[in-house]
Amino acid sequence: MKTRVKICGLTRVSDIKAAVASGADAIGLVFYEPSPRAVTIEQAEVLARHIPAFVSLVGLFVNPPEAQVRDVLKRIPLDLLQFHGDESAGFCAQFERRWIKAVRVQQAGQIEKAFSDYYLASGLLVDAWDPVRFGGTGQSFNWDLIPPERTLPLILAGGLSSDNVFDAVKKVRPWAVDVSGGVEKSKGIKDIEKMSEFIKEAHRV
């Protein structure tokens, strides 16, 4: 099975075109203002025009007001919602759109509980825990905490780059991998060569 690749936190049309040309399966736009990779709805409208058929457009939110999500959905053709905060399953499921839930992993059993709590999700994203930041930390976590039995597609994030994604895919066997900082020149500005190499390494397993 080919491991799918999501490139997250894009802010420029040129980066979206490069990611798609490199073989990205999904593109993530960040609707979380404190993030250095955040985009406005107006920016997202421009970026969304450059997502071709068969590439998914994902909107990332962190503890958003319901109204914010609905405002984005009115104007941006998102294929998937990604909730990266402390949202409940009920909150995530109310928008009549497929969604995934991110879990910042600290301890054993946490992922198993999330599989149960968010069983209506289209996937579970596992990321590194940070006391302040909701993802985008550039840090990895102990992959041994990931259970081999999974009731949802598992998306691996956290500190991934072309240097370690081959080992990550080989060990974890995730449904998909998600990268942001590991393919950047600077926050929100992607590196074409890094994106291409990352995708090649993810597919090499």
C-alpha positions in Angstrom: 0.0 0.0 0.0 1.3 3.4 -0.9 1.6 5.7 2.0 -0.2 9.0 1.3 1.4 12.3 1.9 -0.1 15.6 3.1 1.9 18.8 2.9 0.6 21.3 5.5 0.9 25.0 6.2 1.2 26.2 2.6 0.9 30.0 2.0 1.9 30.5 -1.6 0.5 29.4 -5.0 4.0 28.4 -6.2 4.4 26.1 -3.2 1.1 24.4 -3.9 2.0 23.9 -7.5 5.3 22.4 -6.5 3.8 20.1 -3.9 1.2 18.8 -6.4 3.9 18.3 -9.0 6.0 16.3 -6.5 3.1 13.9 -5.9 1.3 15.3 -2.7 -2.0 13.6 -2.0 -3.3 16.4 0.2 -2.6 20.1 0.8 -3.3 21.6 4.2 -4.2 25.3 4.9 -4.0 26.6 8.4 -6.9 28.6 9.8 -5.3 29.3 13.2 -4.3 32.9 13.5 -1.4 32.4 16.1 0.4 30.1 13.6 3.1 31.6 11.5 1.6 29.5 8.6 -1.9 30.8 9.0 -3.9 32.1 6.0 -6.9 34.3 5.8 -10.1 33.3 4.0 -9.1 35.7 1.2 -5.7 34.1 0.8 -7.2 30.6 1.0 -9.7 31.5 -1.8 -6.7 32.2 -4.1 -4.8 29.1 -3.0 -7.8 26.8 -3.4 -8.1 27.6 -7.1 -4.8 25.8 -7.7 -5.8 22.5 -6.1 -6.4 20.0 -9.0 -8.7 17.1 -9.2 -7.8 14.1 -7.0 -5.8 16.2 -4.6 -7.5 16.8 -1.3 -7.8 20.3 0.3 -7.6 20.1 4.1 -8.5 23.0 6.5 -6.7 22.9 9.9 -8.4 24.5 12.9 -7.4 24.7 16.6 -10.3 25.1 19.1 -12.2 27.3 16.6 -15.6 28.9 17.3 -18.3 27.1 15.3 -18.9 30.3 13.3 -15.3 30.4 12.1 -15.5 26.9 10.6 -18.8 27.7 8.9 -17.5 31.0 7.5 -14.5 29.2 6.0 -16.7 26.4 4.5 -19.0 29.0 2.9 -16.1 30.3 0.8 -13.4 27.5 0.6 -14.1 24.1 -1.0 -12.5 22.0 1.7 -12.6 18.3 1.3 -11.6 17.5 4.8 -11.5 19.3 8.2 -8.6 18.7 10.6 -9.1 19.6 14.2 -5.9 20.0 16.1 -7.0 21.3 19.5 -9.2 19.9 22.3 -12.4 19.7 20.3 -15.0 17.1 21.2 -16.1 14.5 18.7 -19.6 16.1 18.7 -18.1 19.5 17.8 -16.0 17.9 15.0 -18.9 16.0 13.5 -21.4 18.9 13.2 -20.3 20.4 9.9 -21.5 17.7 7.5 -17.9 17.3 6.2 -15.4 14.5 6.6 -12.9 15.2 9.4 -9.8 14.0 11.1 -8.7 14.6 14.7 -5.2 15.2 15.9 -3.9 13.9 19.1 -0.7 15.2 20.8 0.8 12.0 22.2 2.2 12.0 25.8 1.6 8.6 27.2 0.6 5.0 26.6 -3.1 4.3 26.0 -3.8 7.8 24.8 -4.1 6.8 21.1 -6.3 3.8 21.9 -8.7 6.1 23.8 -8.7 8.6 20.9 -9.7 5.7 18.5 -12.7 5.1 20.7 -13.6 8.8 21.4 -13.3 9.9 17.8 -14.6 6.7 16.1 -16.7 8.8 13.6 -13.6 10.5 12.2 -12.1 9.7 8.8 -8.7 9.3 10.4 -6.6 9.9 13.5 -3.5 12.1 13.3 -0.8 11.5 15.9 1.6 14.3 16.7 4.1 15.3 19.3 2.9 16.9 22.5 4.0 20.5 23.4 2.7 22.4 26.4 2.1 25.5 24.3 2.0 24.8 20.6 -0.7 22.8 18.8 1.4 21.0 16.2 4.1 22.4 13.9 6.7 21.9 16.7 9.2 20.0 14.6 9.5 17.4 17.3 8.8 13.7 17.1 7.5 11.4 19.8 8.0 7.8 20.8 6.5 5.7 18.0 6.4 2.7 20.2 3.3 4.2 21.8 1.4 3.7 18.5 -0.7 0.5 18.7 -0.5 -2.0 15.9 -4.2 -2.5 16.0 -6.1 0.5 14.6 -9.7 1.1 14.1 -9.2 4.3 12.0 -6.6 5.2 9.3 -3.6 6.5 11.2 -1.8 9.6 10.0 1.7 10.1 11.4 3.0 13.7 12.0 5.6 15.3 14.3 9.2 16.0 13.3 9.2 14.3 10.0 11.6 15.1 7.2 13.2 13.3 4.3 15.9 12.1 6.7 13.5 10.0 8.8 10.3 9.5 6.9 11.5 6.2 5.4 12.2 4.8 8.8 8.9 6.2 10.1 6.9 4.6 7.4 8.8 1.3 7.7 8.3 1.1 11.5 4.8 2.6 11.9 3.1 1.6 8.6 0.8 4.6 8.7 -2.0 5.3 6.3 -0.5 8.7 5.6 2.2 11.0 6.8 1.8 14.8 7.4 4.7 17.2 7.2 5.1 21.0 7.5 8.3 22.3 9.0 10.4 19.5 7.7 10.0 20.7 4.1 10.4 24.4 4.7 12.9 27.2 4.0 11.2 29.2 6.7 7.9 29.1 8.4 5.2 29.0 5.8 7.7 29.0 2.9 8.2 25.6 1.4 11.4 24.2 -0.2 10.6 22.5 -3.5 13.6 20.1 -3.3 12.7 19.1 0.3 9.1 18.4 -0.6 10.1 16.3 -3.6 12.6 14.3 -1.6 10.2 13.8 1.3 7.6 12.3 -1.0 10.1 10.1 -2.7 11.4 8.8 0.7 7.8 8.2 1.9 7.0 6.1 -1.2 10.3 4.2 -1.1 9.2 1.8 1.6 
